Amino acid sequence: MKTKNIFNKIAQLATIMLFCANIATTWAAEPRIVINSVPLIGKNGYAEGRVIWDELTPDNVGQYAVIALLHATWPGGGGYYVKPDYSSYLNAIDATGNFFVRITTGGVDADADEVIFYFVERANFNGIGGELLNRPAMMTGKYLSTATIYRSSWAPPLTSNIPPGFVAAGTVITLSCREGGVIRYTLDGSDPITSPSVQTYGNNVFTVPEDGALLVKATVETSNLYSSVYSFVWLPKEPLITPFWGLNVSLALNGEYFGYPLTESTTRERILPLVPLTKWIRTFSTTGNGHEYINKIAKDAGLRTMTGLSITNDAANNNAQIEGLRQMLEEGPAPDLIAVGNETSLMGVSPATLASCIDAVREMVLEQDLIIPVGSVDIAGASRIPSVLEKLDFIGVNIYNGTWDNTPESQMFDAMKQTFEENVSEFSSRKLVLLTETGTPYSGGAYSFPGGTQTASKEKAANYLCGFLDWIKRDDIPSFYFEAYDEPVKSQGGGQIIEQYFGILDGNLEIHSFYQDCINHSLAGISPIKSTGNRTIFYPNPTTGKVFFNTESNIRFCDTRGLLLQEAFGNQVDLSAYPQGIYFLQVNGVWNKVVKK
């Protein structure tokens, strides 16, 4: 009898253990949602998270989605709102379970207090309109897992004490995250989730260098799960003593086509007139029209550079662009920023193509043991795919209110500023945001675009430029004006005739007379920059001592206040006795910026 009882107890224990094992297996198999980040109240952006489920595979991931409901209350009303909207409420999941949901928390949503995320089977929502889903009760029985984020925890997992941007050299940067998280970071531009150079953040402080960039890529680890990757970039802030902060530069002048081969000497002649006008130069390609030389020439002249790669859906073109960058990095000096692609959304470049090009450029920079922020440029309002956005260290936005839309001339400048501020507000807590293009044509008469017409004129273009130069100097805005030179090639092959008339200078390397007053006004104390076709080449720049000229010249040497320090005639001038800094040389009547090291 005792033996029988023992066997009964063993059988009961085995049954209980099997039952518990089944429960454990069931629990382990149930999906769950982990939320990495949600935009701050009053901000627009992407909520990011991950579905953790063993049964999710690349083959079946298309059968599932995430639905997000944002709840907002305000006096007199409130309710739940499907995000991003009623017609597209089923948000895709990738093969690893990651998802991104566009959340708006501005306007009436400023009083939002929770977001509910549902992991669902798409088949359960066939024929159901999104307007029916604005009540959580409608979701009963239709979801596989759910997660709720409340306002009290409505904060990004990772923040910095100072937003990314241009700050004084020596500025101390610190990071922080929510309680319970561990910050993993790199300082070389590599992925902090997979890189062998990853470090754990403690009470570290980072210092913005006097030259180059502080690039911190970081993620927050919580319970063996990682948040999205944050890319923080800080660069040393320099006084704006030139009319432009930055100029877009394409050297397809007069009858030349895009890709036209230029010698280094010709390229130098076309870059030198820009030296006293700007401190940054942005390019669009790494090959043709002198792009092989622009970065080196500009850096030798003491300018900062953003080198661009022209990315299309043509693999051969993209490989040539990447190879052109490789040669540039190997020969040196390195550019300050690299922009992979310009307005790729308009050209229909696939996100996968753009992402692969960004990865290739990043790998190349790491191979060269360089620290260069890598970003991309697109028109303001372009849909930024989160999987691409996460790879970027900075975002460039092109804004043309009043040029390619119906904004009245009297409102176009304010509209551009508002558009820029909206982009900064959306991304600035985690990305450096630059205004990479704005401008308007000065000639070509009336022209059309989808939805309206505008008329180009010299007065309109000059007024816009004057407002722009005042704004960037007053508010210290990192920005590139479009553009340095006129491009006749742009109006060929079916292009709008006005597209050739955006240049500050013409094909003879002369500043347009109707822009001269704006440019001289912005110099504030420095002798006016005069147009002349008689260009004198001088080198080296920067210099530690002597500067040489290709011809004997009348030379005047001034500081940034316009104070005359030296005057001479000859083919060289010795600056050894002067402190390090930025100066101006007037050579045969033309002002040029020179850097004394």
TORFIZA-433440 format. One record per residue: x, y, z of N, C-alpha, C in turn; residue in one letter. Coordinates in steps of 0.1 Angstrom, whole numbers, plus 5000, padded with zeros to 4 digits. Layout:
# residues N
XYZXYZXYZA...
//
This chain:
# residues 597
500849885000500050005000500950135000M501950125008502850245009503550264995K503950144989504650154976503750224966T502450184966501450234957501350384959K501250424971501150574974502350654969N503550584970504750654965504650674950I504250564943504150574929503050674925F501950684932500950784930501450924931N502250944942502751084944503751114933K504551014929505551044918504751084905I503751014903502951034891502251174892A501751214904501151344905502251454903Q503451434909504551524908504951544893L504951434886505351444872504351524864A503051494868501951564861502051714863T502351744876502451894880503551954872I504751884872505951934865505651954850M504951854844504651874830503751984828L502752004837501852114836502552244837F503452254846504252374848505152404836C505752294830506552314819505752364807A504452314806503652364795503352514797N503052544810502752684813503952774809I505152724813506352804810506552814796A506352704788506452714774505452814768T504252804773503252904768503653044771T504153074783504553204787505653254778W506653164776507853194768507453234754A506353164749505953174735505053304733A504553354743503653474742504453594738E504053674728504753794724504653904735P505653994735505554114743506154224736R505754344740506154474733507054544743I508254594738509154674746509254814738V508954924745509055054739510355114742I511155154732512355224734512255374736N511455434729511255584730509955624724S509455744729508255804725508655954724V508156034714508556174713507956244726P508756344730508356424741506956494738L506256534749504956604747505256734739I504456764729504656884721505556864709G506156744708507056714697506456614687K506956624675506656524665507756424663N507456304660508556214657508056064657G509055974659508655834659508755764673Y507755694676507755604687508455484682A509455434690510255314685510155204696E510055084691509954974700510254844693G510054734700510354594695509354494700R508854414691508054294695509054174697V508954114709509754004712508953874712I509153794702508353674700509153574692W509253454698510053344691509453304678D508153324676507553274664507553374653E508153484655508253584645509453554636L509253544623510253504613510253594601T511253594593511253674581510153634571P509653514572508653464563507253504567D507053524580505653554585505453694590N506553774591506453904597505453994590V505253974577504254054570502854034574G502653924582501253894586500853974599Q501854044605501654114617501954264616Y501454334626501654484626501454534641A501754664642501554734655500554844653V499554854662498654974661498955054674I498955184672499155284683497955374685A497555384697496455474700496955584710L496855704707497355814716496055874722L496155884735494955944742495356094747H494456184743494656324747493356374753A493456464763492256524769492556674770T491556754768491656904769490256954773W490157074777488857124782487757114771P486657044774485557024765485656904756G486656824757486756714748487956624750G488156524742489256434742488956304737G489856214736489656084732490956014727G490755894720491855824715492055854700Y493255854695493555884681494455784676Y494155724664494955624658496155694651V497355634653498555694647499155594637K499655644626499655784622498355844617P497455764611496155814608495255694605D493955734602492955624601493255534589Y493855584578494055504566495255424566S496155444576497455364576497755334591S496855274598497055244612497855114615Y497955034605498754904607500154934604L501054954614502454984613503254864612N504154854601504954744598505954704609A506354574609507354524618508454464609I509654484613510754414605510954274611D511854204604512054064607512654034621A513254144627513754134641512754184651T511554224647510554274656510554424658G511454494652511554644654510354714647N509854814653508854894646508955044649F508455124641508455274643507055324639F506555404648505155464646505255614647V504855684636504855824636503855874646R504255954656503456014666503456164665I502356224665502256374666501756404680T502456494687502056534700501956684701T501756754690501656894690500156934690G499857064689498457104688497657054700G496457004696495556954707496056834714V497056774708497656654715498656694726D498856824728499856864738499456814752A498156774754497756724766497656574766D498356514758498356364757498856304770A498256194774498656134787499055984786D498755924775499155784773499155744758E499955644755499955584742499855434745V498855364738498755224739499155154726I500055064727500554994715499954844715F499454804703498954674702499654594691Y500054474694500654384684499554294679F499254294666498154234661498454154648V497454064644497453994632496754084622E497354114610496654194601495354144596R495254014595493953944590492753984599A492954014612491854044620491354184618N491954254609491454394606491054414592F490854314584490354324571488954384571N488854494564487554564562487154654574G488054674584487854754595488454894593I487654994592488255134590488855184603G489955264601490655314613489855404622G488855464617488055554625487255474636E487155344635486455264645487455224656L488755244654489655194664490055304675L489355414675489755514685489155494699N488755364701488355324715489055194718R489755184729490455064733489554944734P488354964737487354854738487254784725A487454854714487354784701488454684698M489554694706490654604704490454474712M489454464720489354334728489254214719T490054114722490053994714490854004701G491354124698491954134684493454154685K494054154697495454174698496154054705Y497454044701498353934707499053974719L499354114719500054164731499854314731S500054384743499854524744500854584753T501054714752501954784761501454934762A501454994773500955124775502155214781T502255324775503255424780502455544785I502755584798502055694804502955814804Y502255934806502956064805504056074815R503956004826504956014837506355954832S506255864822507455804817507655844803S507055954799507056004785508356084783W509456014781510756074780511655994772A512556044764513555964757514455894766P514855774762515755694771517155754772P517555844763518855894764518856044760L519456124769519556274766520956324769T521256434763522556504766522256634773S523256684780523056814787522956934778N523556924766523457024756523056954743I522057014735521656944723522856944713P522856854703523856854693523956984685P525157024681525257144673526657204674G526657334671527957414671528057484685F529057454693529157514706530657554708V530957624718532357674721533257554723A534457554717535457454720535657444735A535857324740536057304754534757284762G533557304755532257274762532257134767T531757114779531656974785530356914782V530356794777529156724774528956604783I527756584788527456464796526156404791T525956274794524756194790524056144802L522756114800521956064811520855974805S520355884812519255794808518255764819C517155704816516255674827516855574836R516255574848516755484859516655344854E517655264857517655124853518355084840G518655194832519355174820520855194821G521555124812522955144811523355194797V524155304797524455364784525755304779I525655254766526855194759527155294748R528355334746528755434736530055414729Y530155474718531455474710531755624707T533055644705533555784701534155784687L534155664680534755664667533755654655D532455664659531455654648530955514646G531355414653530955284651529655254659S528955144655527655114662527855064676D527255134686527455094700526854964704P526054904695525454774699526354664695I527154684684527954574678529454604678T529854724681531254754679532154704690S533354654687534254604697534854724705P534654844700535254964708534155024717S533054954719532055014728532455024742V532055124749532355154763531055174771Q531255144784530055174793530255314800T529155384799529155524804528955524819Y529855594826529755614840529455764843G530455824849530355964851531256044841N531355984829532256044819531856184815N532756264811532456394805533256394792V532656444782533256464769533456614766F534556644759534856784756534856814741T534256914737534256954723535557004719V536156944709537556984705537657114698P538857174697539057294690538957274675E539257154670539157124656538556984654D537756964644537156834642535756834649G535356704652534056684658534056594669A533156614679532956514690531656444685L531856314682530856224677530556114687L529456114694529156014704527955934699V528155814696526955724692526655634704K525455634709525155564721523755494720A523655394729522355324731522155294745T520955274749520655234763520255094764V520955014772520654874774519854854787E518754784786517854754797517454614796T517754534805517454384805517754324792S519054344788519554284776518854324763N518154434764517454494752518054634750L518254674737518854794734517854894728Y517955024732517255124725517755154711S517055234704517655274691518955354693S519755364683521055424684520955574683V521555654692521555794692522855844686Y522855934677524055994672524156144676S525056174685525156314690526456374684F526356484677527556554671527656694676V528856734681529156874685530356914677W530357034671531457094664531857224670L533157264670533457394676532857514668P532357604676531657724670532757824667K532657884656533557994651532758114648E533358234650532658364647532358374632P531258424629530858444615531358574610L532558584603533058704599533058724584I532358624577532158634563530658654560T530258694548528758714546527958584547P528558474542527858344542528458254553F527558174559528058064568528557954558W527757924548528157824539527557844525G528257794515527757804501527757664495L526657634487526657524479527457544466N528257454462529257474451529157364441V528757404429528857314417529557394406S530557344400531357424391531057384376L529757354373529357324359529057464353A530057534349529757674344529657684329L529057794325528857824311528357704303N529157654293528657544285529057404290G529557394302529957264307528757184312E528957054312527856964316528256904330Y527356844337527656774349528556654346F529656654354530656554351531856604342G531756724337532756774329534056774336Y535156724330536456724337537156854337P537556894349538357014352539756984357L540657064354542057044360542057104374T543057064381543157114395543357264395E544057314385544357464384543057534381S542257494372541057554369540057554380T540057444387539157424399539557524410T540857544412541357634422540957784418R541057814405540657954401539257984404E538357874404536957894406536557894421R537457824429537157824443537657954450I538758004446539358114453538458234454L537658274444536758384446535758364458P535558244462534558214472535158224486L536458224487537158214500536758334509V536758464504536358564513534858574516P534058494509532658504511532058414521L532758304524532158194532533158124541T532658054551533557964559533357814557K532257784550531957644547531557634532W531957514526531557484512530957344512I529857334505529157204504529157164489R529557044487529556984473528456874472T528256834459527156744456527656604451F528956604448529556484441530956464445S531556354442532956334444533756314431T533056324420533656314407533156414397T534056454388533656554377533556694382G533656784372533556934375534456974386N535656914387536656954397536356904411G535256824413534956774427536056694433H536956634424538056554430539056644438E538956784434539956874440539356974450Y538056994449537457104457537757094472I537556974477537756964492539157004496N540156954489541556984492541857134490K541357194479541557334477540957424488I539657384491538957464501539557454515A540057334518540757314531542057384532K542757384521544057464520543757614522D542557654518542257804519541657834532A541557734542541057764555539557744557G538957684547537457664547537157534553L535957514558535357394563534557334551R534457204551533757134539532757034543T531657024536530756914536530856854522M531356734521531556664509530256574506T529656594495528456524492528656404482G527856304483527856194473526556194466L526556194453525356194445524856044444S523856014451523355884452522055864443I522055764435520855734426520555584428T519655544419519355394419520255314410N521255384404522255324396523455284404D523655154405524755094414526055144409A526255144396527555184390527955334394A526955424394527155554398527455564413N526755494421526955494435528355444439N528755334432530155284434531155384431N530955454419531955554415532055664425A530855704431530855814441531555774454Q531355644458532055594470533555584467I533955534455535355524452535955664452E535255764446535755904446536055954460G535155914470535355954484536555884489L536755754486537855684491539155744487R539255784475540555854470540755984478Q539656054480539756184487540256164502M539756064508540156034522541555984523L541955904513543355854513544355964510E544056054501544956164498544956274508E543756294515543656404525543756544519G543356644526542856634540541356584540P540956534551539556484552538556594553A537356574547536256674549535756674563P535056784567534556794580533256714582D532456714572531156634572531056564558L530356454559530056384546528556364545I527956404534526556394531526256294521A525656184524525356074515523956094509V523956144496522756164489522156304491G521556354481520856484481519456474475N518456494483517056494478516756354471E517156254478516956114473515456074472T514656144481513256114480512656154467S513056274462512556324449512956234437L514156174439514656084428514255944429M513455914439512955774441513955674445G515055714451516055624456515455544468V515555414467514955324477515755344490S515055334502515655344515516755234516P516555124511517655014512518855054504A518755124493519955164485520655274493T519855374498520555484506521155424518L520555334525521155274538522455204535A522455124524523655054521524855144517S524455264511525555354507526055424520C525155454529525555514542526555414550I526155284550526955184557528355174550D528355184537529655174530530555284533A529955404533530755524537531255524551V530355474560530755464574531955374576R531855254569532855154570534155214565E534055284554535255344548535955444558M535155524564535655624573536355554585V535755454590536355374601537655304597L537655254584538855194579540055294579E539755414576540755524575541155574589Q540455524599540755574613540455724614D539355764608538955904609537655914616L537456034622536156064629535456174621I534556134612533756234604532356204605I531456294610530056274610529556244596P528656144595528056104582526556134583V526056204573524556234573524056224559G522856284557522156284544521356414543S520956454531520256574529519056544521V517856604525516656584517515856714519D514756724511513856834512513156834525I512756944531512056954543510656884541A510256804550508956734549509056604542G510256564537510356434531510256324542A509656214538509456104548510756044551S511156044563512455994567512255854574R512655754566512555614571513355594583I512755554594513455534607514755454606P514755344598515855264597517055334591S516755434582517855514576518155634586V517155694592517355804601518355764613L518255644617519055594629520555584625E520855574612522255564607522855704606K522155814607522655944604523156014616L524256084615524856164625524256304624D523856354612523256484611522256474599F521356574599520356584589520456714582I520456714569520456844561519056854555G518456974556517157004551517257114540V516657094529516557194518515157254518N515157394519513857464521513757574510I512557574503512357664492510957724492Y510457764504509157834505509257964496N508257974488508158094479508858074466G509657964464510257944452509557824444T509357714452508657604446507357574452W506757684458505357674462504657804461D503457824465502657944463502858044474N503758034483503958134493504258264487T503458374491503758504486505158554489P505658644480506958694482507158764496E506158834500506258904513506358804525S505958684523505958584534506958474532Q507758474521508558354518509658334528M510258444532511458434542510958384555F509858444560509358394573508858244573D508258214561507858074559509057974560A510158014553511357934553511857914568M511958024575512458014589511557924597K510257934595509257854603509457704600Q509657674587509857534583511157484589T512257564589513457524595513357494610F512657584617512457574631511657444634E510757414626509957284628510857164627E511757164617512657054615513657044627N514157154631515057154643514257104655V513057154657512257104669512056954668S511856894657511556754656512756674659E513956714654515156624655516256674664F516256794669517456854675517856784688S516956724695517356664707518256544705S518356484693519156374691519956384678R519756484670520556494657520956644655K522056664649522456794644521656814632L521056934631520156974619520757094613V521057084600521557194592520657234581L520557364578519857414567520857404555L520657314546521657284536521357354522T520157394520519857474508518657574511E518757694506517657784504518157884494T517257954488517558054478516358074469G516558164459515458194449516158244437T515558214425516258264412516058414410P516958474403516958614400516458654386Y516258544378515858574364515158454359S514558464347513858354341512358384340G511858494346510458534344509558444352G508258434347507258344353507558204350A507358114360507557974358506557894366Y506357774363505257694369505857574376S505057524385505357394392503957334396F503957214400502657154404501857234414P500757284411499957364420500057514419G500957564410500957714410502057764401G502257904402503257974395503958074404T505158114400505958224406506658304395Q507158414399507958494390509258534396T510358504389511658534393512058684390A512758744399513258884396514458914404S515259004400516459044407516159104420K515059194421514659254433514259154443E513459054439512958944448514158864453K515058834445516258754449517158834458A517358964456518159044464517559064478A516259084478515559104491515658974499N515558864493515658734500517058714506Y518058744497519458724502519758824513L519358944513519559044524518958994537C517758944536517058894548517758764553G518258684544518958564548520258594555F521058684550522358714555522158784569L521158864571520958924584520558824594D519758724590519158624599520258534604W521158484595522158384599523158454608I523458584606524458654614523858684628K522558724628521858764640521658644649R521158534643520758414651521758304650D522858324643523958234643523458094637D522958094625522357974619523357904610I523657774613524457694604523657674591P524157724580523357714568524157734555S523657674545524357674532523357744522F523857854515522957914505523157844492Y522057844484522057784471521957904460F522957924453524257864454525357954449E526657904449527757994446527758044431A527557954421527657994407526357964400Y526058044389525058004380525357874373D524357804370524557674363523657664350E524057714339523257704327522857564323P523657464327523257324323521957284329V521557354340520257314347519057334339K519057434329517957464321517857384308S518857294306518857214294518157074297Q517857014287517156874288515856884295G515056984293513756994298513657064312G514757114317514757174330514157314329G513557364340513057504341514157604338Q513857704330514857804326515357874339I514557894349514957964361516057894369I516157764366517157684374518557724372E518857794362520257834359520557964366Q519658024373519858164378519758174393Y520358084400520458084415521758134420F522758154411524058184415524258324421G525158334431525658454437526658514427I527458434420528458474410528058414397L528458484386528158434373529358354367D529258314354530258224348531558294346G531658424348532958494347533558514361N533058444371533458454385533258594391L532258664387531958794392530658784401E530658854412529458874420528458954412I527158904412526158984405525959114412H525959224404525859354409524759384419S523559314416522359344425522459274438F523459184440523759124453524859194461Y525559284455526759344461526459424473Q525359494474524959574486524759484498D523959374495523659274506524959224512C525859184503527159124507528059224515I528159344510528959444516528359484530N527059494531526359524543526659424554H526759294550526859194560528359184565S529259244559530659234563530959314576L530159414578530259484591531659524595A532259624588533559674592534759624584G534559514576535659474568535459534554I536559574548536459644535535659564525S534859624517533959554507534759454498P534159344495534659244486534259294472I535159314463534859364450534959254439K534159264429534259164418535359214408S536059114404537059144393537359014386T537659014374538058904366539558874368G540258964374541758944375542058874388N542058744387542258664399543658624401R544158654413545558614417545558494426T546258394423546358274431547458284441I547158264454548158264465548158134473F549258104479549357974486550657984495Y550757904506549657814511548657884519P547557824522546557874530545757764536N545857734549546557814560548057814558P548657914565550157934564550657954579T551957914580552657934593553558054592T553758114579554658224577554358294564G555158264554555058334541553858284533K553258384525552258354515552858394502V552758314492553358344478552158364468F552458444458551558484448552058444434F551158404425551558364412552058474403N551758604407552258714400552558824410T553358924406553659034415552359114417E552059144429550759204432550759314442S549759404442549559494452548859424464N549459434476548959354487548659444499I547559424505547159484517546759374527R547259374539546959274549546259334561F545059284564544159344574543759234584C543359284596542759184606541259184603D540459114611539059094609538259224612T538859324618538259454620538459544608R539259504599539559594587540759684590G541459664601542659744604543859704596L544459794588545559764580546759734588L547359614586548559574593549859574584L549659564571550859564563550359594548Q551259664541550959694527552259684519E552159614507553359584500553059564485A554159554477554059514463555059404461F554659294455555659184452554959054450G555658944452555058804449555058724462N555258794474555158724487554958824498Q554358774509554258854521554558754533V555258814543555658724555554658764567D553958664572553058684583553558614596L554858584596555358514608555158584621S555158714620555158794633553758814638A552758764632551358784636550758664643Y549958684653549358574661548458484652P548258364656547358264649545958324648Q545258304637543958354636543558374621G542458444619541958464606542258614602I542758634590543058764585542558774570Y542658894565542258924551543358984543F543558924531544558984522543859044510L544159174507543559234495544659224484Q544359144474545359124464544859174451V545459284445544959354433543559384434N543159434446541759484447540759384452G541159254453540159144457540559094471V539559094480539759044493539658894494W540658834501540658684503540958664518N540258564523540558524537541758434538K542658454548543858374550543858334565V544358214567544458164581545858154585V546258214596547658204601547658104612K548457994610548557884620549757904629K
//
